[in-house]
Amino acid sequence: MGSFVHLHVHSEFSLLDGLSRLPDLCQSAADSGMTALALTDHGAMYGMIKFSHAARAAGIKPIYGCEIYQAARGMDQRDPQKDRRAYHLVLLAENQVGYQNLMELVTRAHLDGFYYKPRVDKEMLAQHAEGLICLSACISGIVPALIQDGQLDQARREAAWYRDVFGPGRYYLELQRHQGIPGLDTINAQLVSLSRELDIPLVATNDVHYVHKEDARIQELLLAIQTQTTLTDPSRMRMGSE
């Protein structure tokens, strides 16, 4: 059996969301017997050089990635009613071409697609898909979100589009299991069904936002600052949504 590797990970460079400091994150992965670790901060790649140094110091392979924001329509459209929502999508570079394409996507997202978040659209993704592995992301990804909204036919079409654009073995439906997220088991069941129907592989991830269990409360406080909400239940744990 191969070892588990985290492929959906946020660090301190996911501002007001991630709590993991990169040296601690990489050393913890190594101490857990992992041979590699991905970094997929929200919408940015600021931490890549520091991540590379920390991973190599810990003796593990760095996997460079980003959880990008996908525009609901075109990245040049900015209607407050139709375009404020941005879906999540995890991209991992499998080679140098993929890394260059990832940098191009993130740069264009900030310079050309920024509207509340740095966004890309399907056209931009299709132009720069070479060398990238794509994961469907958390419940804020477009396929899980459509499933949650009961739009199963549209979810099926979206999943097929990503499969065809990224190619065989380079698009994965992402399964997560976290307490306190309504409907997650139902979403996972539908993702498994889509996997079988459309011949799309599955991958289990954990949407990491902190290193140690005792850091959960502090990460909750970061989210409360980000979303300007009040924390009322000290025992509540919530994954980052931004």
PAZAPA-4460 file (N, C-alpha, C; in steps of 0.05 Angstrom, whole numbers, plus 32768, in hexadecimal, padded with zeros to 4 digits):
% residues 242
    n_x    n_y    n_z   ca_x   ca_y   ca_z    c_x    c_y    c_z   seq   type   mol
   8011   7FE8   8000   8000   8000   8000   8012   8019   8000     1      M     A
   800C   802C   7FEE   801B   8044   7FEE   8013   8057   8005     2      G     A
   8025   8069   800B   8020   807B   8021   800D   8092   8018     3      S     A
   7FFE   809C   802B   7FEB   80B2   8026   7FFB   80CC   8024     4      F     A
   7FF3   80DD   8011   7FFF   80F8   800E   7FE9   810D   800D     5      V     A
   7FEC   8122   801C   7FD9   8138   801C   7FDC   8148   8002     6      H     A
   7FC6   814B   7FF3   7FC6   8159   7FD9   7FB6   8172   7FD9     7      L     A
   7FA9   8179   7FF0   7F99   8191   7FF2   7FA0   819E   800D     8      H     A
   7FB3   81B1   800C   7FBF   81BB   8024   7FC2   81D9   8023     9      V     A
   7FBA   81E6   8039   7FBD   8204   803B   7FD1   820B   8051    10      H     A
   7FE1   821F   804B   7FF5   8228   805E   7FEE   8244   8068    11      S     A
   8001   8250   8076   7FFE   826C   807F   7FFA   827F   8068    12      E     A
   8000   8276   804F   7FFD   8288   8038   7FE1   8288   802D    13      F     A
   7FCF   8277   8038   7FB2   827B   8033   7FA8   828E   8049    14      S     A
   7FA9   82A7   8044   7FA6   82BC   8058   7F8B   82BA   8066    15      L     A
   7F8B   82BC   8081   7F73   82BB   8091   7F64   82A1   808D    16      L     A
   7F72   828C   8086   7F65   8272   8082   7F78   825C   808A    17      D     A
   7F90   825A   807E   7FA3   8246   8086   7FB3   824E   809E    18      G     A
   7FBA   823B   80AE   7FC9   8240   80C7   7FE4   8232   80C6    19      L     A
   7FE9   8220   80B3   8001   820F   80B3   8019   821F   80AB    20      S     A
   802E   821F   80BB   8048   822A   80B3   8057   8214   80A4    21      R     A
   8063   821B   808F   806D   8207   807C   8082   81F5   8088    22      L     A
   8096   81FE   8097   80A9   81EB   80A3   809B   81D6   80B5    23      P     A
   8088   81DF   80C6   8079   81CD   80D7   8068   81BA   80C6    24      D     A
   805C   81C4   80B1   804B   81B3   80A0   805B   819D   8093    25      L     A
   8071   81A4   8088   8082   8191   807A   808E   817C   808D    26      C     A
   8097   8186   80A4   80A3   8173   80B7   808E   8160   80C2    27      Q     A
   8075   816A   80C6   8060   8159   80D0   8059   8143   80BB    28      S     A
   8059   814B   80A2   8054   8137   808C   806A   8122   808C    29      A     A
   8083   812A   808F   8099   8117   808F   8097   8105   80A7    30      A     A
   8090   8110   80BF   808E   8100   80D7   8077   80EC   80D5    31      D     A
   8063   80F2   80C4   804D   80E0   80C0   8052   80CA   80AB    32      S     A
   806B   80CB   80A0   8072   80B6   808D   806C   80BD   8070    33      G     A
   8064   80D6   806B   805E   80DE   8050   8077   80E4   8041    34      M     A
   8077   80DE   8027   808E   80E2   8016   808C   80FC   8006    35      T     A
   8074   8108   8005   806F   8120   7FF6   8059   8130   8003    36      A     A
   8056   8148   7FFA   8041   815A   8005   803B   816F   7FF0    37      L     A
   8021   8175   7FEC   8019   818A   7FD9   8013   81A4   7FE9    38      A     A
   8017   81BA   7FDC   800E   81D4   7FE7   7FFB   81E1   7FD4    39      L     A
   7FE2   81E6   7FDD   7FCD   81F1   7FCC   7FBF   8208   7FD9    40      T     A
   7FCE   821D   7FDD   7FC2   8235   7FEA   7FAD   8242   7FD8    41      D     A
   7F9C   8251   7FE5   7F85   825D   7FD6   7F8F   8273   7FC4    42      H     A
   7F8C   826F   7FA9   7F8F   8284   7F96   7FAB   8290   7F93    43      G     A
   7FBF   8284   7F9F   7FDA   8290   7F9F   7FEF   827B   7FA2    44      A     A
   8008   8283   7F9A   801F   8271   7F9C   8036   827F   7FAB    45      M     A
   802F   8290   7FBD   8044   82A0   7FCC   8057   828E   7FDB    46      Y     A
   804E   8277   7FE4   805E   8266   7FF6   806F   8252   7FE9    47      G     A
   8071   8251   7FCE   807E   823B   7FC0   809C   8238   7FC6    48      M     A
   80AA   824E   7FC7   80C7   824C   7FCC   80CC   8242   7FE8    49      I     A
   80BE   824E   7FFB   80C1   8246   8017   80B8   8229   801A    50      K     A
   80A3   8221   800C   8099   8205   800D   80AE   81F2   8002    51      F     A
   80BB   81FA   7FEC   80CF   81E9   7FE0   80E6   81E4   7FF4    52      S     A
   80EF   81F9   8001   8105   81F6   8014   80FD   81E5   802C    53      H     A
   80E4   81EA   8036   80DB   81DC   804E   80D7   81BE   8048    54      A     A
   80CC   81B8   8030   80C8   819C   8029   80E2   818D   8026    55      A     A
   80F5   8199   8019   810E   818B   8014   811E   8189   802F    56      R     A
   811B   819C   8041   8128   819A   805B   811C   8183   806B    57      A     A
   8102   817E   8067   80F5   8168   8075   80F8   814D   8067    58      A     A
   8104   814D   804F   8109   8135   8040   80F1   812A   8031    59      G     A
   80DE   813C   802A   80C7   8133   801A   80C6   8143   8000    60      I     A
   80B6   8138   7FED   80B4   8145   7FD3   809E   815A   7FD3    61      K     A
   80A4   8172   7FCA   808F   8187   7FC9   807F   8184   7FAF    62      P     A
   8065   8186   7FB2   8053   8186   7F9B   8046   81A2   7F99    63      I     A
   804C   81B0   7F84   8044   81CC   7F82   8027   81CE   7F76    64      Y     A
   8016   81DD   7F84   7FFB   81DF   7F7B   7FEE   81F8   7F84    65      G     A
   7FD4   81FA   7F7F   7FC4   8212   7F87   7FA7   820A   7F87    66      C     A
   7F98   8213   7F9A   7F7B   8211   7F99   7F71   822B   7F8D    67      E     A
   7F6C   822A   7F73   7F64   8243   7F65   7F47   8248   7F68    68      I     A
   7F3F   8261   7F61   7F23   8268   7F60   7F1A   8269   7F43    69      Y     A
   7F03   825D   7F3E   7EF8   825B   7F23   7EDF   826D   7F21    70      Q     A
   7EE0   827F   7F0D   7EC9   8292   7F0A   7EB0   8282   7F03    71      A     A
   7E99   828C   7F0E   7E80   8280   7F08   7E79   8281   7EEB    72      A     A
   7E82   8296   7EDD   7E7F   8299   7EC0   7E9A   829F   7EB4    73      R     A
   7E9D   82B4   7EA6   7EB7   82BB   7E9B   7EC7   82CC   7EAF    74      G     A
   7EE1   82CA   7EAE   7EF2   82D8   7EC2   7EF2   82F7   7EBD    75      M     A
   7EE7   8300   7EA7   7EE5   831C   7EA2   7EC9   8327   7EA9    76      D     A
   7EB8   8316   7EB3   7E9D   831F   7EBB   7E9B   8325   7ED9    77      Q     A
   7E8E   833B   7EE0   7E8E   8344   7EFB   7E73   834F   7F04    78      R     A
   7E5E   833F   7EFF   7E43   8346   7F08   7E41   833D   7F25    79      D     A
   7E39   8350   7F37   7E38   8349   7F54   7E24   8333   7F5B    80      P     A
   7E10   832F   7F4A   7DFC   831A   7F4F   7E05   82FF   7F44    81      Q     A
   7E14   82FF   7F2E   7E1B   82E6   7F20   7E38   82DD   7F24    82      K     A
   7E49   82EF   7F2B   7E66   82E9   7F29   7E75   82EB   7F44    83      D     A
   7E67   82F1   7F59   7E75   82F4   7F73   7E7F   82D8   7F7D    84      R     A
   7E6F   82C3   7F77   7E78   82A8   7F80   7E8E   829E   7F6F    85      R     A
   7EA3   8293   7F7B   7EB9   8287   7F6C   7EBC   826A   7F77    86      A     A
   7EBD   8257   7F65   7EC0   823B   7F6C   7EDE   8234   7F71    87      Y     A
   7EE3   8220   7F81   7EFE   8217   7F86   7F06   8200   7F73    88      H     A
   7F20   81FE   7F6D   7F2B   81E9   7F5D   7F48   81E5   7F64    89      L     A
   7F50   81CD   7F6A   7F6C   81C7   7F72   7F7C   81BF   7F59    90      V     A
   7F92   81CC   7F55   7FA5   81C6   7F3F   7FC0   81BF   7F4A    91      L     A
   7FCC   81A9   7F40   7FE6   81A0   7F48   7FF8   819E   7F30    92      L     A
   8010   81A8   7F31   8023   81A7   7F1B   8031   818B   7F1B    93      A     A
   802F   817D   7F04   803C   8163   7F02   8057   8165   7EF5    94      E     A
   805E   817C   7EE9   8078   8180   7EDC   807D   819E   7ED9    95      N     A
   8093   81A4   7ECC   809A   81C1   7EC9   8086   81D0   7EB8    96      Q     A
   807C   81C3   7EA3   8067   81D0   7E93   804E   81D7   7EA4    97      V     A
   8047   81C4   7EB4   8030   81C8   7EC6   8035   81DF   7EDA    98      G     A
   804D   81E0   7EE4   8053   81F6   7EF7   8052   8211   7EE9    99      Y     A
   805C   8213   7ED1   805B   822C   7EC2   803E   8233   7EBC   100      Q     A
   802D   821F   7EB5   8011   8224   7EAF   8002   822D   7EC9   101      N     A
   800A   8221   7EDF   7FFD   8229   7EF8   8004   8246   7F00   102      L     A
   801D   824D   7EFC   8025   8269   7F01   8016   827C   7EEF   103      M     A
   8013   8274   7ED6   8004   8285   7EC3   7FE7   8289   7ECB   104      E     A
   7FDA   8273   7ED3   7FBE   8274   7EDC   7FBB   8286   7EF4   105      L     A
   7FCC   8283   7F08   7FCA   8293   7F20   7FCF   82B0   7F1A   106      V     A
   7FE3   82B6   7F09   7FE9   82D1   7F01   7FD1   82DE   7EF3   107      T     A
   7FC6   82D0   7EDF   7FB0   82DB   7ED0   7F97   82DE   7EE2   108      R     A
   7F94   82CC   7EF5   7F7E   82CE   7F08   7F7F   82E9   7F17   109      A     A
   7F97   82F1   7F1F   7F9A   8309   7F2F   7F98   8322   7F1D   110      H     A
   7FA5   8321   7F05   7FA7   8339   7EF4   7F8E   833D   7EE4   111      L     A
   7F81   8328   7EDA   7F6B   832A   7EC7   7F50   8322   7ED3   112      D     A
   7F50   8310   7EE6   7F37   8304   7EEF   7F2E   830C   7F0A   113      G     A
   7F3C   831E   7F18   7F36   8324   7F34   7F1B   8331   7F37   114      F     A
   7F0A   8324   7F47   7EF0   8330   7F4F   7EE9   8323   7F6A   115      Y     A
   7EEE   8330   7F80   7EED   8325   7F9B   7F03   8310   7F9F   116      Y     A
   7F08   82FF   7F8C   7F1D   82EB   7F8D   7F2C   82EB   7F72   117      K     A
   7F45   82E1   7F71   7F53   82DE   7F58   7F47   82C6   7F49   118      P     A
   7F3B   82CA   7F31   7F2C   82B4   7F24   7F36   82AE   7F08   119      R     A
   7F33   8295   7F01   7F37   828D   7EE5   7F1C   8281   7EDC   120      V     A
   7F1A   827C   7EC2   7F02   8270   7EB7   7F09   8257   7EA7   121      D     A
   7EF5   824A   7E9C   7EFA   8231   7E8E   7F0C   8235   7E75   122      K     A
   7F08   824A   7E67   7F19   824F   7E50   7F36   8251   7E57   123      E     A
   7F3C   8260   7E6D   7F58   8262   7E76   7F62   8247   7E80   124      M     A
   7F52   8238   7E8E   7F5B   821E   7E97   7F62   820C   7E80   125      L     A
   7F51   820B   7E6B   7F56   81FA   7E54   7F6F   8202   7E46   126      A     A
   7F76   821B   7E45   7F8E   8224   7E38   7FA7   821C   7E47   127      Q     A
   7FA5   8218   7E61   7FBD   8213   7E71   7FBA   81F9   7E82   128      H     A
   7FAD   81E5   7E76   7FA9   81CC   7E85   7FC1   81B9   7E83   129      A     A
   7FD2   81BD   7E70   7FE8   81AA   7E6C   7FFA   81A9   7E85   130      E     A
   8001   8191   7E8D   8013   818D   7EA4   8007   8191   7EBF   131      G     A
   7FEC   8194   7EC0   7FDF   8198   7ED9   7FCC   8181   7EE0   132      L     A
   7FCB   817A   7EF9   7FB8   8167   7F04   7FA3   8177   7F13   133      I     A
   7F8A   8170   7F0E   7F73   8180   7F19   7F63   816F   7F2C   134      C     A
   7F5D   817A   7F43   7F4B   816E   7F57   7F32   817F   7F5A   135      L     A
   7F1C   8172   7F5E   7F02   8180   7F5E   7EFD   8192   7F76   136      S     A
   7F0F   8191   7F8A   7F0F   81A3   7FA2   7EFA   819B   7FB6   137      A     A
   7EF6   81AC   7FC9   7EE4   81A8   7FE0   7EC7   81AD   7FD7   138      C     A
   7EB5   81B1   7FEA   7E99   81B6   7FE3   7E95   81D1   7FD5   139      I     A
   7EAA   81E1   7FD4   7EA8   81FA   7FC5   7EB1   81F7   7FA8   140      S     A
   7EBA   81DF   7FA1   7EBF   81D9   7F85   7EA5   81D8   7F75   141      G     A
   7EA7   81DC   7F5B   7E8E   81DE   7F4C   7E7F   81C4   7F4A   142      I     A
   7E8C   81AD   7F48   7E7E   8194   7F46   7E71   818D   7F61   143      V     A
   7E7F   818E   7F78   7E72   8189   7F91   7E5B   819D   7F97   144      P     A
   7E60   81B6   7F8F   7E4B   81CB   7F94   7E32   81C5   7F85   145      A     A
   7E35   81BC   7F6C   7E1D   81B6   7F5C   7E0F   819D   7F68   146      L     A
   7E1E   818A   7F71   7E12   8173   7F7E   7E02   817B   7F97   147      I     A
   7E0E   818D   7FA7   7E01   8196   7FBF   7DE7   81A5   7FB8   148      Q     A
   7DE7   81B4   7FA1   7DCF   81C2   7F99   7DBB   81B1   7F8A   149      D     A
   7DC1   8197   7F87   7DAE   8185   7F7A   7DAF   8185   7F5C   150      G     A
   7DC3   8192   7F50   7DC6   8195   7F33   7DD8   817E   7F29   151      Q     A
   7DCF   8166   7F2A   7DE0   814F   7F25   7DE8   814E   7F07   152      L     A
   7DD6   8154   7EF5   7DDC   8153   7ED9   7DF2   8168   7ED2   153      D     A
   7DF0   8180   7EDD   7E04   8194   7ED8   7E1F   818C   7EE5   154      Q     A
   7E1E   817F   7EFC   7E37   8176   7F09   7E44   8161   7EF7   155      A     A
   7E34   8150   7EEB   7E3F   813B   7ED9   7E4C   8148   7EC1   156      R     A
   7E40   815C   7EB6   7E4B   816A   7E9E   7E65   8178   7EA6   157      R     A
   7E66   8185   7EBD   7E7E   8193   7EC6   7E95   817F   7ECA   158      E     A
   7E8F   8169   7ED7   7EA4   8155   7EDC   7EAF   814A   7EC2   159      A     A
   7E9E   8145   7EAF   7EA6   813A   7E95   7EB8   814F   7E86   160      A     A
   7EB1   8168   7E8A   7EC1   817E   7E7C   7EDE   817E   7E87   161      W     A
   7EE1   817D   7EA2   7EFC   817D   7EAD   7F0B   8163   7EA6   162      Y     A
   7EFE   814D   7EA6   7F0A   8134   7E9D   7F15   8136   7E81   163      R     A
   7F06   8142   7E6F   7F0E   8144   7E53   7F24   8159   7E4F   164      D     A
   7F23   816F   7E5E   7F37   8184   7E5B   7F52   817C   7E67   165      V     A
   7F52   8170   7E7E   7F6C   8168   7E8B   7F76   814D   7E81   166      F     A
   7F65   813C   7E77   7F6D   8123   7E6C   7F6D   810C   7E80   167      G     A
   7F70   80F4   7E76   7F6F   80DB   7E87   7F83   80DC   7E9E   168      P     A
   7F79   80D6   7EB6   7F8B   80D4   7ECD   7F94   80EF   7ED8   169      G     A
   7F89   8105   7ECE   7F92   8120   7ED7   7F7B   8131   7EE3   170      R     A
   7F64   8125   7EE5   7F4E   8132   7EF3   7F42   811E   7F06   171      Y     A
   7F40   8126   7F20   7F37   8115   7F35   7F1F   8122   7F44   172      Y     A
   7F0C   8111   7F4B   7EF7   811A   7F5D   7F00   8116   7F7A   173      L     A
   7EFE   812B   7F89   7F0B   812D   7FA3   7EF7   8126   7FB9   174      E     A
   7EFE   8112   7FC9   7EED   810A   7FE0   7EF9   8114   7FFA   175      L     A
   7EE8   8121   800A   7EF0   812A   8025   7EDC   8121   8039   176      Q     A
   7EE5   811E   8052   7ED2   8117   8068   7EDA   8128   8080   177      R     A
   7EC8   813B   8087   7ECC   814D   809D   7EB2   814E   80AD   178      H     A
   7EB4   814E   80C7   7E9D   8151   80D8   7E92   816D   80D6   179      Q     A
   7E77   8170   80D8   7E6B   818A   80DA   7E66   8197   80C0   180      G     A
   7E6A   818A   80A9   7E64   8195   808F   7E4B   8187   8084   181      I     A
   7E34   8195   8084   7E1B   8188   807B   7E1D   817E   805F   182      P     A
   7E12   8166   805B   7E0F   815B   8040   7E28   814F   8033   183      G     A
   7E3E   814E   8042   7E58   8145   8037   7E57   8128   802F   184      L     A
   7E4A   8117   803F   7E48   80FB   8038   7E38   80F7   801E   185      D     A
   7E23   8106   801B   7E12   8104   8003   7E22   810D   7FEB   186      T     A
   7E32   8123   7FEE   7E43   812C   7FD8   7E57   8117   7FD0   187      I     A
   7E64   810B   7FE4   7E77   80F6   7FDF   7E6B   80DE   7FD0   188      N     A
   7E53   80D6   7FD8   7E46   80C0   7FCA   7E41   80C6   7FAD   189      A     A
   7E39   80DF   7FA7   7E34   80E7   7F8C   7E4E   80E9   7F7C   190      Q     A
   7E63   80F1   7F89   7E7D   80F2   7F7B   7E87   80D6   7F74   191      L     A
   7E83   80C3   7F86   7E8A   80A7   7F80   7E7A   809D   7F68   192      V     A
   7E60   80A4   7F68   7E4F   809C   7F51   7E59   80A8   7F37   193      S     A
   7E60   80C2   7F38   7E6B   80CF   7F20   7E85   80C3   7F17   194      L     A
   7E95   80BB   7F2A   7EAF   80AE   7F24   7EAB   8095   7F14   195      S     A
   7E98   8085   7F1C   7E92   806C   7F0E   7E86   8071   7EF3   196      R     A
   7E73   8084   7EF2   7E65   8089   7ED9   7E77   8096   7EC3   197      E     A
   7E89   80A8   7ECC   7E99   80B7   7EB8   7EB6   80AE   7EB7   198      L     A
   7EBC   8099   7EC6   7ED8   808E   7EC6   7EEC   80A4   7ECE   199      D     A
   7EE5   80B1   7EE4   7EF7   80C6   7EF0   7F01   80BB   7F0A   200      I     A
   7F1B   80BB   7F0F   7F26   80B0   7F28   7F1F   80C1   7F40   201      P     A
   7F20   80B4   7F57   7F1B   80C2   7F71   7F35   80C6   7F80   202      L     A
   7F35   80DB   7F91   7F4C   80E0   7FA2   7F42   80E9   7FBD   203      V     A
   7F4D   80DF   7FD3   7F45   80E7   7FEE   7F58   80FE   7FF7   204      A     A
   7F4C   8114   8000   7F5C   812A   800A   7F51   8133   8025   205      T     A
   7F5F   8146   8032   7F57   814E   804D   7F54   816C   8050   206      N     A
   7F59   817C   803B   7F56   8199   803C   7F64   81A4   8055   207      D     A
   7F7E   81A0   8057   7F8D   81A7   806F   7F90   81C5   8072   208      V     A
   7F8A   81CF   808A   7F8E   81EB   8090   7F9F   81F0   80A8   209      H     A
   7FA6   81DC   80B7   7FB8   81DF   80CF   7FC6   81C4   80D4   210      Y     A
   7FDA   81C5   80E4   7FEC   81AE   80E7   7FE2   819C   80FE   211      V     A
   7FDC   81A8   8115   7FD6   8199   812D   7FB9   819C   8135   212      H     A
   7FAD   8188   8141   7F91   8188   8148   7F8B   81A0   815A   213      K     A
   7F9D   81A6   816C   7F98   81BC   817F   7F98   81D8   8171   214      E     A
   7FA0   81D9   8158   7FA0   81F2   8149   7F84   81F9   813E   215      D     A
   7F71   81E7   8140   7F56   81EA   8134   7F49   8204   813D   216      A     A
   7F4A   8209   8157   7F3D   8221   8162   7F49   823B   8156   217      R     A
   7F63   823B   8153   7F70   8254   8149   7F68   8258   812C   218      I     A
   7F67   8241   811D   7F5E   8244   8101   7F42   824E   80FF   219      Q     A
   7F31   8245   8111   7F15   824F   8113   7F15   826E   8116   220      E     A
   7F27   8278   8127   7F28   8294   812C   7F31   82A3   8112   221      L     A
   7F43   8298   8104   7F4B   82A4   80EA   7F33   82A6   80D7   222      L     A
   7F24   8291   80D6   7F0C   8291   80C4   7EF8   82A5   80CD   223      L     A
   7EF5   82A8   80E8   7EE2   82BC   80F2   7EEA   82D8   80EB   224      A     A
   7F04   82DD   80EB   7F0E   82F8   80E3   7F09   82FC   80C5   225      I     A
   7F0E   82E7   80B5   7F0B   82E9   8098   7EEE   82EE   8090   226      Q     A
   7EDC   82DF   809D   7EC0   82E0   8095   7EAF   82F3   80A6   227      T     A
   7EBD   8300   80BA   7EAF   8313   80CC   7E97   8306   80DA   228      Q     A
   7E9B   82EE   80E4   7E87   82E0   80F2   7E90   82DC   810F   229      T     A
   7E7D   82D5   8120   7E83   82D0   813C   7E84   82B2   8142   230      T     A
   7E98   82AB   8151   7E9B   828E   8158   7E8C   828A   8172   231      L     A
   7E78   8278   8172   7E67   8274   818A   7E6C   8259   8196   232      T     A
   7E76   8245   8187   7E79   822A   8192   7E96   8223   8192   233      D     A
   7EA4   8223   81A9   7EC1   821D   81AA   7EC9   8202   819F   234      P     A
   7EB6   81EF   819E   7EBD   81D4   8195   7EBA   81D1   8177   235      S     A
   7EAF   81E6   816A   7EA8   81E3   814D   7EC1   81E5   813C   236      R     A
   7EC3   81D4   8128   7ED9   81D4   8115   7ECD   81D8   80F9   237      M     A
   7ED8   81EA   80EA   7ECE   81EF   80CF   7EE5   81F2   80BC   238      R     A
   7EE3   81E5   80A5   7EF8   81E8   8091   7EF6   8203   8084   239      M     A
   7F0C   820E   807B   7F0D   8227   806E   7EFD   8227   8054   240      G     A
   7EEE   823C   804F   7EDD   823D   8037   7EE6   8251   8023   241      S     A
   7EFA   8260   802A   7F04   8275   8018   7F1F   826E   800C   242      E     A
***
